[in-house]
C-alpha cells in the first residue's frame, strides 16, 4: 500500500514548470520552419497531388506536435496518459505518394525538436535537409524536363489500359505509368509523359474521348506548355 502511495506521489510531483517565454519562442520558430518547409515542398516537390493545398497541414502538424511534446515532457503522468490516448485516436489520411509522407515526417520532426528544447539541432538539421533536397532537385531537373506532364484519366467503361497507353504514346515522346486505381467499374490511371506543345495535348485528349465520351481527364504541368 505504501509503495502505491509513493508511486502516486512520484507521478504527482514529477512535473516541471514550463517557461512561457521559452514556449512562445519555440512555437514561433516551429511555425517559421514549417512555413519554410511548405515553400520548399511547393517549389521543389514532385507529387502529383495539389502540393499547395497539402502543404497547409505542415504548420498545424508541427505546432501541434511541439505543443504535445512540451506538455507531456513536463509530467510523467501525462506521458503515460498519452500512450493510452494514442491507442484510441487514429489518423487516416489519403497519402498516395511516399514524398507526401516524408514531408509529413519532417514537419513532425520539427515539432519534436522544438518541443524537446533542441532548437539548435533542429534548425541545423532542417537547413541541411532542405539544402540537400534543393541540390538534388536542381541536379535532376534535366531528367524531369523529359517527362513534364502529369495526366490522370478516370473512366467507368472497361477500357484496356493498353489502348490508353497506345494513344498517349502516339501524341507524346515518352509515357510512364505511375499509378492504377480500380474501384468497382471505375478505373483511374496516372501517367507521366512529355508533351512538346499544347496542340499535342488537345489531339491526345480528343483521341481518348473517342474511347469514352464521359472520360475524365486532368492535367498537371510544372513548367508550362507552349501553344505553338
Secondary structure, DSSP 8 states (H G I E B T S, - for coil): -HHHHHHHHHHHH-B----HHHHHHHHHHHHHHHHHHHHHHHHH---SS-HHHHHHHHHHHHHHHHHHHHHHHTBHHHHHHHHHHHTT--------SHHHHHHHHHHHHHHHHHHTT-HHHHHHHHHHHHHHHHHHHHHTHHHHTTS-EEEEEEESS---HHHHHHHHHHTSSEEEEEEEEEETTEEEEEEEEE-SBHHHHHHHHHHHHHH-TT-EEEEEESS--B--
